[in-house]
Amino acid sequence: MSSIDTAALNQLFLTARTANGFVDKPVSVELLKQVYDIAKFGATSMNTQPARYVFLTTMAAKERLKPALMAGNLDKTMLAPVCVIIAKDTKFFEHMPDVWHGKGAKEMFENAPPMAAATATRGTTLSGAYFMIAARALGLHCGPMSGFDAAKVNAEFFPDGRYQVDFLCNLGYADHSLEFARNPRLTFEQVATVL
């Protein structure tokens, strides 16, 4: 496997920015499918794939989300072409016979609720990150958010309790005039221990 080029690194990470607003340009369902079809290959523990996606593409759909949003996320979400609810399936293990090569994986998670819950949370967050990278790779800009009332989102969109929101992500084509100055990142020496 070889390294990707600088242009790709820039688009995915080095010059990529969190979108704080979007231009008025739609995002097609076909493009959302393409993003998912790339992101689904990201690694999750035992290929559990616990993430589920709800794409809010209409104003009516986003109005349902509105009461759960913090004030700072309200306008940009209403104006975003798409807001994705990235949620975990608490019963992801029901699909294990279809996605895992060994026997007994479904029962293993089913009989160990704390392990299943931790796996669902970790795998969903990972999958959401893969989804954002895939979206950037296909030319979209992302605005991930944790500024919302999770209980309200779950009550509105997942009333049966099986799915639970992890985070929200606005998608579209960024209005670069609304970007904040890039905040500093911690250095390797500040975050890493090499043993």
HELIX and SHEET records of a PDB file:
HELIX    1   1 THR A    6  LEU A    9  1                                   4    
HELIX    2   2 ASN A   10  LEU A   14  3                                   5    
HELIX    3   3 VAL A   29  ALA A   39  1                                  11    
HELIX    4   4 SER A   45  ASN A   47  5                                   3    
HELIX    5   5 MET A   59  LEU A   65  1                                   7    
HELIX    6   6 LYS A   66  ALA A   68  5                                   3    
HELIX    7   7 ALA A   71  LEU A   79  1                                   9    
HELIX    8   8 PHE A   92  HIS A   95  5                                   4    
HELIX    9   9 MET A   96  VAL A   99  1                                   4    
HELIX   10  10 ALA A  105  GLU A  110  1                                   6    
HELIX   11  11 PRO A  113  ALA A  137  1                                  25    
HELIX   12  12 ALA A  150  PHE A  157  1                                   8    
HELIX   13  13 HIS A  176  LEU A  178  5                                   3    
HELIX   14  14 PHE A  188  VAL A  191  1                                   4    
SHEET    1   A 4 ALA A  51  LEU A  56  0                                        
SHEET    2   A 4 VAL A  82  ASP A  89 -1                                        
SHEET    3   A 4 TYR A 163  GLY A 172 -1                                        
SHEET    4   A 4 HIS A 141  MET A 145 -1                                        
END                                                                             
